[in-house]
Amino acid sequence: MSSPLPIVVIGAGAAGIAAARHLHDAGRRVLLIEAGDHIGGRARSFRCGRATLDLGCGWLHSARRNPWTDIARARGFTIATDTARWGEQWRDLGYSPAEQRAFAAARDQWEERARAGAERPDRPLSAFVAQDDPWRPMLDAISGFANGAPLAEVSLHDWLAYEDAATEDNWSVREGYGTLVADHARDLYVRLSTPATRIDHRGRTLRVDTPAGAIEASAVVVAVPTTILATERLVFDPPLPAKQDAAAALPLGVADKVFLFVDRVDWPANAHLIGNPHRSHTASYRLSPLGFAMIEAFFGGDTATALEDGDAAAFATDELVALLGSEWRARLHPITATRWQHEPWIGGSYSHARVGHAAARAVLAEPVDSRIFFAGEACHRHDFSTAHGAYETGLAAARALLDA
């Protein structure tokens, strides 16, 4: 008697792993294929001496309701609950208390204006701040960190969906968020370096084309970044133009990191600095994350895009030296940097909806013929751009598949 055809899950990021884990634990035959040479997707940890660095997602956002929090605890991971200090400026360097209060007031006013437009036709977030507002550059910088894109490219309706659901409990995993996500794939059958290039759904049996040959499947979960669908690196036969259009309406913004080793740390663990609060082309600095002698520099939006082909470590060093003093140039040593836009089979960091296209998330998530299911952070209606949003869509896809 022949074995039943497997369910093929395409993409071993947080969504694909969540889907494959649930299907495996339900007793189904599952094959998880991944285009890259490692699992985790945009959740990737890097070991550096005693420290574990998260090159991709690094925060358990909305941690008390984040499913990865319970998974981490069940697996014996260490959760740090007091490490996100983005609203602080260590020693008020380059950013006086009066300026911090002025920016907080400007941000509150901007958000109030934005929320007042919630019931009207969609607009870009930039519509709610004057071009000559002295705090517009800082608002653009924060949009880069949060959305991977400047205010002018982000949908108000999409942004509100996230903001209304998010909570302020942002925790971190000492052993690495990427380590946690990869650990969840334990005992799953995974084929690395196996990109899916075509899904033939004309017959009763699905065929998934890969460079190593075709794989026959009873059902498929597609958990790949929107860049892959929008550029037709994965195609469907017959075509699914609504999926390609939805993916194109949900592009990946860019957020990158640089890690610097520090000689003789002078600050408490998890201190924070903004490089320059008066320009959008700046970075956010986490000083001694989890107590380690290093700095995590975080770039977003246009700044990250520009520095992917430049020297992000030099930019970070220059900003830090401007705040800390010239003697610090000899005390900062680059460790590694990310270039997510150039990452093969990913092409960016996390999704945002183009103006007028917040509904594309629901279109992308809709199953096809009860045989092709879709998952990934871009499919989540309000927890997009997060690993827990990706997890929840993977779980939802797996449950829908089992019900079908």
C-alpha positions as CSV (number, residue, x, y, z in Angstrom):
1,M,0.0,0.0,0.0
2,S,1.5,3.4,-1.0
3,S,2.0,6.1,1.5
4,P,-0.4,9.1,1.4
5,L,0.8,12.1,-0.4
6,P,2.4,14.6,1.9
7,I,1.3,18.1,2.7
8,V,4.0,20.4,1.5
9,V,4.8,23.6,3.4
10,I,6.8,26.1,1.4
11,G,9.0,28.4,3.5
12,A,10.6,27.5,6.8
13,G,10.2,30.8,8.5
14,A,8.0,31.4,11.6
15,A,4.8,30.8,9.6
16,G,5.9,27.7,7.8
17,I,7.4,26.2,10.9
18,A,4.2,26.9,12.9
19,A,2.0,25.3,10.1
20,A,4.3,22.2,9.7
21,R,4.6,21.8,13.5
22,H,0.8,21.7,13.9
23,L,0.2,19.4,11.0
24,H,3.0,17.0,12.2
25,D,1.6,17.0,15.7
26,A,-1.9,16.2,14.2
27,G,-0.4,13.0,12.7
28,R,-0.2,14.3,9.1
29,R,2.7,13.5,6.7
30,V,4.4,16.9,6.2
31,L,7.4,18.0,4.1
32,L,8.8,21.5,4.9
33,I,10.9,22.9,2.1
34,E,13.0,26.0,2.4
35,A,14.8,27.9,-0.4
36,G,17.6,29.0,1.8
37,D,20.3,27.1,3.6
38,H,18.9,27.5,7.1
39,I,15.5,27.6,8.8
40,G,13.9,30.5,10.6
41,G,13.6,33.0,7.6
42,R,13.6,36.5,9.0
43,A,14.1,35.1,12.5
44,R,17.9,34.4,12.6
45,S,20.2,34.3,15.6
46,F,24.0,34.6,15.4
47,R,26.3,33.3,18.2
48,C,29.1,35.7,19.1
49,G,31.1,34.6,22.1
50,R,28.7,34.4,25.1
51,A,26.2,36.6,23.4
52,T,23.4,35.6,20.9
53,L,22.6,38.3,18.5
54,D,19.3,38.4,16.6
55,L,19.9,39.5,13.0
56,G,16.2,39.6,12.3
57,C,13.3,39.9,14.6
58,G,14.5,40.3,18.2
59,W,11.5,41.3,20.2
60,L,8.5,39.4,21.7
61,H,6.1,42.2,20.8
62,S,2.8,42.2,22.7
63,A,4.6,39.6,24.8
64,R,1.8,38.7,27.2
65,R,-0.4,37.5,24.3
66,N,2.4,36.5,22.0
67,P,2.3,32.7,21.5
68,W,6.1,32.5,21.3
69,T,6.3,33.6,24.9
70,D,4.6,30.4,26.1
71,I,6.6,28.3,23.6
72,A,9.8,29.9,25.0
73,R,8.8,29.1,28.6
74,A,7.8,25.5,27.7
75,R,11.2,25.0,26.0
76,G,13.2,26.5,28.8
77,F,14.3,29.7,27.1
78,T,15.1,32.8,29.2
79,I,12.8,35.8,28.8
80,A,14.0,39.3,29.7
81,T,11.0,41.6,30.5
82,D,12.7,45.0,31.0
83,T,14.9,45.6,28.1
84,A,13.0,47.9,25.6
85,R,13.8,51.5,26.5
86,W,13.2,53.2,23.2
87,G,11.7,56.3,24.8
88,E,14.9,57.0,26.8
89,Q,18.0,58.9,25.8
90,W,21.0,57.8,27.9
91,R,22.2,60.9,29.8
92,D,20.1,63.0,27.4
93,L,23.0,63.1,25.0
94,G,22.2,65.2,22.0
95,Y,18.6,65.3,23.0
96,S,17.6,67.5,25.9
97,P,14.7,66.8,28.2
98,A,12.9,69.9,26.7
99,E,13.3,68.5,23.2
100,Q,12.1,65.1,24.3
101,R,9.0,66.6,25.8
102,A,8.4,68.7,22.6
103,F,8.7,65.6,20.4
104,A,6.4,63.6,22.7
105,A,3.8,66.4,22.3
106,A,4.2,66.6,18.5
107,R,3.9,62.8,18.2
108,D,0.7,62.8,20.3
109,Q,-0.8,65.6,18.1
110,W,0.2,63.7,14.9
111,E,-1.4,60.5,16.2
112,E,-4.6,62.4,17.3
113,R,-4.9,63.9,13.8
114,A,-4.3,60.5,12.2
115,R,-6.9,58.7,14.3
116,A,-9.4,61.5,13.4
117,G,-9.1,60.3,9.8
118,A,-9.8,56.7,10.5
119,E,-13.3,56.6,9.1
120,R,-12.3,58.5,6.0
121,P,-10.7,57.2,2.8
122,D,-7.2,55.9,3.3
123,R,-4.3,58.3,3.3
124,P,-0.5,58.1,3.9
125,L,0.7,58.7,7.4
126,S,2.6,61.7,6.1
127,A,-0.7,63.5,5.5
128,F,-1.1,64.2,9.2
129,V,2.1,66.1,9.8
130,A,3.2,69.4,8.1
131,Q,6.1,69.3,5.7
132,D,7.9,72.0,7.7
133,D,7.1,70.5,11.2
134,P,10.5,70.4,13.0
135,W,9.7,67.0,14.3
136,R,8.7,65.4,11.0
137,P,12.2,64.0,10.4
138,M,12.0,62.1,13.8
139,L,8.5,60.8,12.9
140,D,9.8,59.6,9.6
141,A,12.8,57.9,11.4
142,I,10.4,56.1,13.7
143,S,8.2,55.0,10.8
144,G,11.3,53.6,9.3
145,F,12.0,51.6,12.4
146,A,8.4,50.4,12.8
147,N,7.3,50.0,9.2
148,G,10.5,49.7,7.3
149,A,9.3,52.6,5.2
150,P,8.8,56.4,5.5
151,L,5.4,58.0,6.4
152,A,4.6,58.8,2.8
153,E,4.5,55.1,1.9
154,V,2.5,53.7,4.7
155,S,-1.3,53.2,4.8
156,L,-3.2,54.9,7.7
157,H,-5.8,52.1,7.8
158,D,-3.1,49.4,7.9
159,W,-1.1,51.3,10.6
160,L,-4.2,51.7,12.8
161,A,-5.0,48.0,12.6
162,Y,-1.6,47.2,14.1
163,E,-1.5,50.1,16.6
164,D,-5.0,49.2,18.0
165,A,-4.0,45.6,18.7
166,A,-0.5,46.1,20.0
167,T,0.5,46.3,23.6
168,E,3.5,47.9,25.2
169,D,5.0,44.7,26.7
170,N,8.1,44.1,24.4
171,W,10.3,41.4,25.8
172,S,13.4,39.6,24.5
173,V,14.8,36.1,24.5
174,R,18.3,35.7,25.9
175,E,19.1,32.7,23.7
176,G,17.7,34.5,20.6
177,Y,14.3,34.8,19.0
178,G,15.7,33.1,15.9
179,T,17.0,30.2,18.1
180,L,13.5,29.9,19.5
181,V,11.8,29.8,16.1
182,A,14.3,27.3,14.8
183,D,13.9,25.1,17.9
184,H,10.1,24.9,17.1
185,A,11.0,22.9,14.0
186,R,12.6,20.1,16.0
187,D,11.9,16.6,14.5
188,L,10.2,18.1,11.4
189,Y,11.2,16.7,8.0
190,V,12.9,19.7,6.3
191,R,14.6,20.0,2.9
192,L,16.9,23.1,2.7
193,S,18.1,24.8,-0.5
194,T,14.9,23.6,-2.2
195,P,13.1,26.6,-3.6
196,A,9.6,26.1,-4.9
197,T,9.2,27.7,-8.3
198,R,5.8,26.6,-9.5
199,I,2.7,25.1,-8.1
200,D,0.6,23.1,-10.7
201,H,-2.9,22.9,-9.3
202,R,-4.7,21.8,-12.5
203,G,-5.2,18.2,-11.5
204,R,-6.4,16.3,-8.4
205,T,-2.8,16.0,-7.3
206,L,-0.8,19.2,-6.7
207,R,2.7,19.3,-8.1
208,V,5.4,21.6,-6.6
209,D,8.3,22.2,-8.9
210,T,11.8,22.6,-7.4
211,P,15.3,22.5,-9.0
212,A,15.6,19.0,-7.6
213,G,12.4,17.8,-9.3
214,A,8.7,17.9,-8.8
215,I,7.0,17.0,-5.5
216,E,3.5,15.6,-5.5
217,A,1.3,16.9,-2.6
218,S,-2.2,16.5,-1.3
219,A,-2.2,20.2,-0.1
220,V,0.2,23.0,0.1
221,V,0.8,25.8,2.6
222,V,2.6,28.8,1.0
223,A,4.5,30.7,3.6
224,V,6.9,32.8,1.6
225,P,7.6,36.6,1.7
226,T,5.4,38.8,-0.5
227,T,8.5,39.6,-2.6
228,I,8.5,36.1,-3.9
229,L,4.9,36.1,-5.0
230,A,4.9,39.7,-6.4
231,T,7.9,39.0,-8.6
232,E,6.6,35.6,-9.7
233,R,9.6,33.7,-8.4
234,L,6.9,31.3,-7.3
235,V,4.1,31.0,-9.9
236,F,0.8,29.1,-10.0
237,D,-0.6,27.1,-12.9
238,P,-3.3,28.2,-13.6
239,P,-2.2,31.7,-12.5
240,L,-3.6,33.4,-9.4
241,P,-3.4,37.1,-10.3
242,A,-5.3,38.2,-7.2
243,K,-2.5,36.7,-5.1
244,Q,0.2,38.4,-7.1
245,D,-1.6,41.8,-6.9
246,A,-2.1,41.4,-3.1
247,A,1.5,40.6,-2.6
248,A,2.6,43.6,-4.7
249,A,0.3,45.8,-2.5
250,L,2.1,44.5,0.6
251,P,5.8,45.2,-0.1
252,L,8.6,44.5,2.4
253,G,10.1,47.5,4.0
254,V,13.7,47.5,5.1
255,A,15.1,47.3,8.6
256,D,18.8,46.4,9.2
257,K,21.1,46.0,12.1
258,V,24.8,46.6,12.8
259,F,26.5,45.1,15.9
260,L,29.6,46.7,17.4
261,F,31.8,45.4,20.1
262,V,32.6,48.0,22.8
263,D,35.8,48.4,24.8
264,R,35.0,49.4,28.5
265,V,31.3,49.9,28.7
266,D,30.2,53.0,30.5
267,W,26.4,52.5,30.7
268,P,23.9,50.2,32.3
269,A,22.6,47.2,30.4
270,N,19.9,47.9,27.8
271,A,20.4,51.7,27.8
272,H,19.3,53.5,24.6
273,L,20.3,56.4,22.3
274,I,18.8,58.0,19.2
275,G,21.6,59.1,16.9
276,N,20.2,62.4,15.9
277,P,16.6,63.3,16.7
278,H,16.5,66.2,14.2
279,R,16.9,64.2,11.0
280,S,15.2,61.1,9.5
281,H,18.5,59.6,8.4
282,T,19.5,58.3,11.8
283,A,19.6,55.1,13.8
284,S,18.4,53.7,17.1
285,Y,21.1,52.2,19.4
286,R,20.6,49.6,22.1
287,L,23.6,49.8,24.4
288,S,24.8,46.6,26.0
289,P,21.8,44.4,25.1
290,L,21.2,41.9,27.8
291,G,24.4,43.1,29.5
292,F,26.8,42.2,26.7
293,A,29.7,44.5,25.8
294,M,28.3,45.5,22.4
295,I,25.9,47.9,20.7
296,E,23.0,47.0,18.5
297,A,22.4,49.7,15.9
298,F,19.0,49.6,14.2
299,F,18.3,51.3,10.8
300,G,14.9,51.5,9.1
301,G,13.2,52.8,5.9
302,D,15.2,55.0,3.5
303,T,18.2,55.0,5.9
304,A,18.4,51.2,5.8
305,T,17.9,51.1,2.1
306,A,20.7,53.6,1.4
307,L,23.1,51.9,3.8
308,E,22.6,48.4,2.3
309,D,25.0,49.5,-0.4
310,G,27.1,51.6,1.9
311,D,29.0,51.3,5.1
312,A,26.4,51.0,7.9
313,A,29.0,50.3,10.5
314,A,30.9,53.5,9.7
315,F,27.6,55.5,9.8
316,A,26.8,54.0,13.2
317,T,30.3,54.7,14.5
318,D,30.1,58.4,13.3
319,E,26.7,58.9,15.0
320,L,27.9,57.4,18.3
321,V,31.2,59.3,18.3
322,A,29.2,62.5,17.8
323,L,27.3,61.7,21.0
324,L,29.9,60.0,23.1
325,G,33.1,61.9,22.2
326,S,36.0,61.4,19.7
327,E,37.9,59.0,22.0
328,W,35.1,56.4,21.4
329,R,36.1,55.9,17.8
330,A,38.9,53.5,18.9
331,R,36.6,51.7,21.3
332,L,34.0,50.6,18.7
333,H,34.6,47.5,16.6
334,P,32.2,46.2,13.9
335,I,31.0,42.6,14.4
336,T,28.5,42.0,11.7
337,A,25.7,43.8,9.7
338,T,22.6,42.7,7.9
339,R,21.4,43.5,4.4
340,W,17.9,42.0,4.3
341,Q,16.9,43.6,1.0
342,H,19.7,41.7,-0.6
343,E,18.9,38.4,1.2
344,P,18.2,35.7,-1.4
345,W,14.6,34.4,-1.3
346,I,13.6,37.1,1.2
347,G,14.3,40.6,-0.2
348,G,13.3,42.8,2.7
349,S,12.3,42.9,6.4
350,Y,8.5,43.1,7.0
351,S,5.4,44.2,5.2
352,H,3.4,47.4,5.1
353,A,0.3,48.1,3.0
354,R,0.5,50.6,0.2
355,V,-2.0,53.4,0.7
356,G,-5.5,52.2,-0.1
357,H,-4.6,48.5,0.1
358,A,-4.9,47.4,3.7
359,A,-7.6,44.9,2.6
360,A,-4.9,43.1,0.5
361,R,-3.9,41.2,3.7
362,A,-7.2,39.3,3.7
363,V,-7.0,38.6,0.0
364,L,-3.5,37.2,0.4
365,A,-4.6,34.9,3.3
366,E,-7.6,33.4,1.5
367,P,-7.2,29.7,0.6
368,V,-7.6,28.5,-3.0
369,D,-9.8,25.4,-3.7
370,S,-9.4,24.2,-0.1
371,R,-5.9,22.8,-1.2
372,I,-3.6,25.8,-1.3
373,F,-3.3,27.8,1.9
374,F,-1.3,31.0,2.6
375,A,0.5,32.1,5.7
376,G,3.1,34.6,6.7
377,E,3.3,37.9,8.6
378,A,1.8,39.8,5.6
379,C,-1.4,37.7,5.9
380,H,-2.2,38.8,9.4
381,R,-4.8,41.6,9.6
382,H,-3.2,43.4,12.6
383,D,-0.1,41.5,13.8
384,F,1.8,41.8,10.6
385,S,5.5,42.6,10.6
386,T,6.0,40.3,13.6
387,A,7.0,36.7,14.3
388,H,3.9,36.1,16.4
389,G,1.7,37.3,13.5
390,A,3.5,34.9,11.2
391,Y,3.0,32.1,13.8
392,E,-0.7,32.8,14.1
393,T,-1.2,32.7,10.3
394,G,0.7,29.4,10.0
395,L,-1.4,27.9,12.7
396,A,-4.6,29.2,11.1
397,A,-3.6,27.8,7.7
398,A,-2.8,24.4,9.2
399,R,-6.2,24.3,11.1
400,A,-8.1,25.3,8.0
401,L,-6.3,22.6,6.0
402,L,-7.2,20.0,8.6
403,D,-10.8,21.1,8.6
404,A,-10.9,21.0,4.8
